[in-house]
Amino acid sequence: MGGGFGGLAVARGLGGSAVDVTLIDKRNFHLFQPLLYQVATGALSPANIATPLRWSLRRYRNVDIVLGEVTGFDVDESTVELRGDSIRYDHLVVASGATHSYFGNDWSGMAPGLKSLEDALEIRRRVLLAFERADRARDPSERAALLTFVIVGGGPTGIELAGALAEIAHHTLSRDFRHIDPSEARIMLVDAAEHVLSAYPRESARQAKSAVEELGVEVRVHTRVTSIRQDAIDLETEMGTESISAGTILWAAGVQASSLGKSLADPTGTAVDRAGRVRVSAELTLAGYHEISVIGDLAACANGESGSPLPGIAPVAMQQGTYVAERILAEGAGRQMPSFHYRDRGMLATIGRGRAVAALGRARLSGLPAWLIWIFVHLRELARADNRVLVFVQWAWSYLTYERSARLITNADRDSKLSTGTRNTRPDGDRGAKPHASPP
């Protein structure tokens, strides 16, 4: 179940073997989520980071693809329930991933997160529309609010979004508008933790904060969001409370496991943690149900002797998927597999053009060397060779020109009005003049 990093690793690991494999997903493609923020900020098109599942597994004749939405499980009958159908299993691997968590608040409509292609396109729409509306706004305070972008969450996604938005404002759009200076955009990154990239080594977190601030991003740590309203966000800091008018608010703070985790935990009597992740054994199986494995973002898996949960990142899911495939084949051959052990190859986060941080064992890299490593790793992991070439070419062009080729506003009619009014002249009477002249 699930065509993400974990599910795809299981299917490939079992591909070509003497077992029948069925991969179920409600989407017909595998999504390379680490690059979603580049779709959200117009650097890449959706097709650059999505690969059809049937293409990915086409050479494995023993692997079948079912496009469907799973609604539940009958563990007594060993079946997966779909809408209008059911599929029997001997082994079940659940890798349905995670979604946004707003910590019990109904903020999704006002602060979209970034977990799917639809999320990325919605963020792209909001960001680009904010500049369009600001260009037509009459009131200076309204224009300032429209040019204020707040990103909640200082993890890798938040850092990447903040850096990309800063480059858009200061470079990509610098000559595109006649009535505003996009570089005057205010970009804020807020997090309740002590520092950004809280899961990273302290030195890497400090380097990331310094790099994103060099791009003009205002970083607020020890800052908690108390309310999100239409075009405004309320913050609680060590100095008190503050309300900020913002045309675009983006959510990168919380993650909640797929609701199917509870649908599986209830009939099996398995515990889930606060994020809805299903607790698994050292073999990634459920207690009393050795034929059921849970991997990826849905699994609450202890990290060796430390006992801390493994992070919800692609390398964990891929290694778990490969392990489960090997264990199923080994047990079928009468062999026992050791417990799962995660091999941590390090952490990477990019901040912008030529800026990144890397924690690779004891090595701590930042700047251009870390950025080049980040590029190599992400290009290598893209499923299709043609996507690798296309993404590399677009990145090279963007590096040379700051251009972002996919700056398209889709579903613009979702809002009732594009702006608050139409005008023929600037409020100050300067027809068509840009407030800050650009060099020739």
N, C-alpha and C positions, 0 to 999 in steps of 0.2 A: 504494500500500500504506500503510494507516494513516489513520484518521479523526480524528487529532488536529489541532492548529492548522495544521501544515504541509500535511498531506494534504487537509484541507478547503479550504485556500486554493488548492491546485492544481485541485481539482475545480470550485470556483467560478470560477476564472480561465478554465477551459476550457469551462464550462457555456454552452450556447447557441451554441457554435461548430460548425464543420463537421468535428468529430472525434468518435469514439466513446470515451467515458470509462467505465472500470470502477474503482470504489473498493472495495477489499477491506479488511475489518476483522473481527476475531473478536468484536467487540462491535457492537451495533446503534445505538450512541449516541456522540455527541461529548461529551467530558468537559472541563469548564472547570476545569483542574487548579489554577489559582491560588487557588481558593476551597475546595479540598478540606479544608484545615485547619478551615474553618468547619463542615463536615459532621462532622469528627472531634471537634469540641468542642461539638456540639449546637446551633449557631446556625442552621444551614440543614439542610433535608432533601435527600437525594440528587437528587430530581427537580428541585430548584432550580438545579442546576449541570450537568445532563445533558440533551442534546437529541438526539432520534432522528435518525440520519443521513438517513433517507429524507425526513423532514420538512424538514431543512436544505437538501436538494438537490431538493425536489419540483418546482420550476418548470423544471428543466433536463431536457428530454426526452432529451438525448443522454448523460445520466449514469446508469449502472446501479450498483446496490449489490449486492455479494456478501458475505454473512455467512459467513466461513470463516477457518480458521487456516492461514497460510502455513508450509510445512515446508521449502522450499528453492527453488533457482533452477536452471534449465537455460539458461545464457546462450548456448550454441551453438544451441539450438532456439528461443531467445527465448520461454521460457515460465516462468510462476510456478507452482510446485507447491503444491497444497493437499491436504488429507487427502481422498483418493479422487477428485481432480479436478486439472485444470491449465488455465491460462488463457494464451493467447498474447498477446504485446505487440509493438508497434512502438516505443513509448517506455515505459520503466519508471521510476516515481518511488517510491523507498523512503523512507517516513517513519514507521518503526515505533517511534520513541521510545527511552526509556531506562527502566531499573529501578533498584533499590537496589544499592549495592555495600557489602559488609561487609569489604572489603579482605582477602579470603581466609578470613575467619572464619565459622563456622556459628552466627550469632547471630540469624537472622531470626525464629526461634520465640520468642525472649525479648525482642527489641526490634524491633517492627514498624516499617516505614517507611511513607511516605505517597505512593503513586503511583497508586492506584486507589480506586474506591468501596469495594471490599472492605477495603482497608487502612484507609480512613477509618472504616468501621463497626466494624472490629476495635479501633481506637484508642479510639473512643467507648465501646465495650463495656468495655475495660480501665479507662479513666479512671473511669467511673461506678461500676463494680464495686468499685474500690479504696475509694471513699467508703462504699459499702454494707458492705463487709467491715470497714472500720475502725469503723463504727458498732456492730458486733456483737463486736468483738475484746475479749477479757478482759485480755490482757497489754498494759500501756502501751508496751513496746518494740515489740511487734507492731503496735500501732496506729500508732506513729510511723513504722514502716517502710512500712505501707500508705499513709500520707499523704505519702510521699516520692516525688516524680516527677522523673526525670532525663531530660533531652532531650540527645541527643548530636548536635552540629552547630550552629554559630552562623550559618548562612546565613539567607536569608529565611524558609524553612519553620520552622527551629528558633526563630527570633525570634517568628514569628507564633504557633506552638504555645505557647511559654512565656508570652506575653502573654495568650492566651486562657485558659490554665489558671489563671493568677493571677486573672483576673476571675471565673472559675467559683468558685474557692475563696473569694475575699474578698467576692463579691457574690451571684452566682446561687444558690449553695447555702447561703448564710449562715443561713437560717431553716428549712432543710429537714430537719435531723437533730436528734435528741433527746439523743444520747449523745456527740457529738463537736462540736468547733468547726472547720468546714472551713477557716477562715482560718489555722489552725495548720499547714496543709499546707506542706511544704517543696518548693519547685520550683527545680531546678538546671538550668542551661544550661551545657554543657561543650563546649569546642572546643580543638583542638590548635594553632590559629593564634594569632597575636599579638593579634588582636582579632576581634570578631564582625563579620559582614557584610564579610568580607575582600575581596570583589570591588567594594565600594562605596568612594567617597572617604572618606578618614580622618575628616573632620568628620562625615559622615553616620553612620559606624560608631560614633563616640564618642557622638553624640546618641542613637542606638538603644540603646546599652548603658546610658546614663543613664536613658532612658525605661523600659526593662524592669526595671531595678533599683528604680525608684520604685514599681513594682507589687509589689515584694517578691520578685523572682526573684534567685536567687544565681547570678551569672555567673562561670564559671571558664574563663579562657583559659590558653594554654600547658599544657593538661591533656590528656593522651592516655589513651584507653581501652585497657587491656591485656587485660581479660577481662570477659565478661558471663555471669553465672550466673543461675539461677532466683532471682529476688527480690534480686539483688545485682549491683553493678558495681564493678570494680577500676580505679582511676585512678592514673596516674603524673604527678606534678607536679614543679615545680622544687624543692619541699620534700621530696619523697619519694613513697612509695606510700600509697594510701588505699583502703579498702574501704567501700562505702556500701550499707546495706540499703535497697532501694527496691522498692515494690510495683509500680511502673509505670516501664518504661524505653522510651523512644521514640527511633527512629533517624532523623536528618535530616542525616547527615554525608556519605555517599558516593553517587555515581551511576555506574552502569554501563550502557553502550549495550545495546540489544536484541541478543540472541544471533543474530538474523538478519543483523547486520552481518558477522559472521565467515562465515556461510553465503553471503553475497554476495561477500565479499572473497576467499575461497579460490579459487573458480572463475575469478575475474577477475584474480587476481594482485595485488590492491590491498592496500596496507598499512593496518593499523589502529593506533591509538594505545593507550596504556595503559588507557584507559577503554573500549576496544572500538569507538571511533568510526572510521568509514571515511573515509580521506583523499580529498578531492575537489578538482577543479580550480577555477579562478576562475569557471567556468561551472556549478559544482556537479555535474559529471559525473565518471565514472571514467575514468582514463587508458586509452585504447584501446577504450572503450565509451561513445561519446558519446550513445548512446540510453538510457543508464542514469544517472539522477540520484539523489542521496542528499541529504536535507535534514533540518533539525531537529536533535533531540538525537543522531541517529545519525551526523551529518556532522561531520568534523573539518575545519572551514573557517577559513582564515586571515582575520584582520580587517584588510584593506587593507594599508597599508605597515607597520604595526606587526608583522604576522606572528603575533600572538597568536591563539589559537583563539577563535572567537565563543562566547559563553556559551549554555548550553542553556536559553533562556527563550522564552516564547511570541512576542514581537515578532520575534525572529530567524527562527523557524520560519514565521511568517506572511509575512514579507517574502521569504524564500526560496521559499515556495510560489507566491506571486504572480509572482516572477521566472521560475521554471521554466515556469509556464503561458504567460507572455508569450514566452519564448524558443522554446517548442515551436511556438506559432502563428507567430512571426516566421520561423523556419526553414522552416516549411511554405509560407510566402509568398515564400521566397527572400531574406529579409532577415537580416542579422547583428545579434545583440544584443551590447552591451558586457558586460564581466564584472560579476558580482554585487557590489553595494556595499551594505553594511548602513548604514542611517540610524539612528543611536542617538538616540532621543528621551528618554533618561533612565531612571532606575531608581527604583522605589518599593518600600517595605516598610512594612507596618503592624505596630504593636506592641500595639494595643488600642484601647479606646474613646477617640477624640479624639487618639490618638498614632500618628504615622507619621513616616517620613523620606522625603525626595524629593531626588534629585540630577538636576536638569534643566539640562543644559549647565553653565554656571558657577554657576547658582543652587543654593543649598542651603537646603531648607526642612525644618522639623520641626514637630511638634505638630499643632494643629487644621488649619492651612492644608494641610499635606502630607496629612493624613487625608482631607480633603474632595476633594483631587485624586485620591487613591487610590480613593475611592468612585466618583467620576465615571468614571474610566478603566475600572474593573471592571464597572460597570453598563453602560457603552457597549459593552463587548466581549461581554457575554452574548448568545447567539444569538437567543433568543426574547424578544419584547416582554413576554409575560406573566410570564416569569421575572424580567425587569428590575423589573416592578411588584411582584411577590411579594417579591423580595430587598430592594428598597428599603423596603417596608412592614415587613419583619421587622427590617431594620437600624434603622429609625427607632424601632420598639417596643423593641428591645434597647438602643438608646442612652438611651431615657427610663427604662427599668425594670431594665436589666441582665439581663433574662430571656432564656433560650435555650429555644425551644419544642420542639426536637427531641431532648430528653434521654431517649432510649429505649434500653434495654439489650436488644439482640437476641442470639440464640445464647448465652444465659446458661448453657445446659446443656452448653456446650463444656467447662466445668470440672467436676470431680467433685463439688466442694462449694462452696457459696456462701461459707461462712465456716468457721472452725475450731470453732465450737460455737454452741449456742443457749442463751440465758439469759433469765431473767425479770427480773433486776435488774441494776443497775450493779455493777461489782466493789466499789465502795465502799459499796454498800447503798443508794445514792440512787436509788430506783426512778424511771426515766424522766426524770431531771433532766438538763438540758443543762449542760455544765461552765461555760459563760459565758452569763449571762442576756442575752437580747436586749431592746432597749427595746420598750415596748408599741406 
